[in-house]
Amino acid sequence: MIDDFTIQALVVSALVIFSILSSKLFFRFGFPILLVFLTFGMFAGSDGPGGLEFSDFSLSQSIGIFALIYILFLGGLESEWDSLKDFLSSGLKLSLVGTVLTAAILGILIHLIFPVLGFLESFLLGSIVSATDAASVFNIFKTGSTNLPTHIKKIIEFESGSNDAVGVLLTTIFVNLILSENNFNGWEFARFFTMQILVGVMMGFSFGMSILYLMNTVKLGYDGLYLVFITASVPFIYASTTIFQGNGFLAVYIAGIIIGRNKFIHKKSIFRFLNGYVWILQIGMFLCFGLLVYPSKLLNIWFPGLLIGILLIVVARPLSVFISLWGEPLSIKEKWFISWVGLRGASPIILATFPIAQGLVWGELLFHVVFFVVLVSLLIQGSLIQRAASFLGIIESENNRIFQPRDFDNIEFPGMTLQELIVPYNAKVIDRALFEIKLPTESHILLVARGEIFLIPSGNTQIKGGDVIWILAKDEVMAEIGKTFMEIG
């Protein structure tokens, strides 16, 4: 008899594999890949054809937070600080002022159009969908829209990576106001907001510097432990900051920026690992959120959901962008584009579970409204980003784009392999020139990476501990080459 775990493993893995393969087809038509996972999760749920029973909002919230902190951390690592710092003021204004304005404008519009919702409830809904989503924005820029101006992408990425903190603050404040019957006064608001931001920034910076120091000074016995160390550090930063009343989302993003802009051992390997790991988390998170949704309930709230989504896209977001970026050295067309790429995704869905967790009676209805708004945002904004950039004329021409290789693929040749080797710090070949190392004639060293420096090797190039070496060789001699470079002195 087949046990329950085997059945569950088969269903979940098949769902993930089918979603990934289908995403290739949908991406050709311009749909955001994460929307595919969200939709497949929805149709696999208890109210869809799949019939999978899942309604644990608390577990989904934990999964979403866990995935989001890694998404933000990786976004910080890859932020390329040098290209961002000249436009840091624009990113900060969008993240702080723009998010608050979006919540306020949308909250007012919701209350005017749907007066059945109270003032606080309207502002709570506006606060939940006020922050742009890091998972959706980072994913869009990785899988498409690569020919956008670098400074525009960096401003949008910084905003989406840092404004989750503001969204959490606003949502928490209005939930407390509703539950406490207006006993949550202005002083509490100011103290809570200040503590969250200041503690988040300070602890993020401190943890980032500490992790960087430990990565470069502590010699672990096994290379894989560096991956484990930095992976375990991310939830530690979030939890520690939260305990001290700071914003954990902001802390992990700041820590990622601090670590990413400096050199540390196995940097490229860690980047590659975290990219794959974050993809797993994103797929699991969006499938999980989709399972929570009842399509029949979406049909009941499609009109208010669609109207709120349109108001967010064409009124609240553009107004907040133009007001917050007043006086910034950006053209009108660039500001219009920034307002268009205000994608909503995982962040609002996670925040929509807060009222449910606090026991608000209409929390599940609000969750479905937010989910519908996210669908509208991803479907309309996400699928038209490239067209919007073309229409506004801000796409870089091919002649102006500089090719910057980010990584090396394992290119296969008939009977040959391109292999990457990392030289141990106590290997026998340390400080020996390449001409002194007897390698098979059926091999050729193409490149040596030493930290952030790439060396085109010659016979006099000396090998150092920690060097990353790319070797093209016939399959039958690769084992011998590996033994030569990995042999301990």
Salt bridges, closest charged atoms under 4 A:
GLU78 OE1 - LYS142 NZ 3.24
GLU80 OE1 - LYS154 NZ 3.74
GLU80 OE2 - ARG406 NH1 2.45
ASP82 OD1 - LYS85 NZ 3.75
GLU157 OE1 - LYS154 NZ 3.38
GLU159 OE2 - ARG317 NH1 2.66
GLU188 OE1 - ARG191 NH2 3.81
ASP223 OD1 - HIS266 NE2 3.35
GLU328 OE2 - LYS93 NZ 2.64
GLU334 OE2 - HIS151 NE2 3.03
GLU364 OE2 - LYS297 NZ 2.73
GLU398 OE2 - ARG401 NH1 3.07
ASP407 OD1 - ARG272 NH1 3.20
GLU420 OE2 - ARG272 NH2 2.92
ASP431 OD1 - LYS464 NZ 2.80
ASP467 OD2 - ARG450 NH2 2.72
GLU487 OE2 - LYS428 NZ 3.17
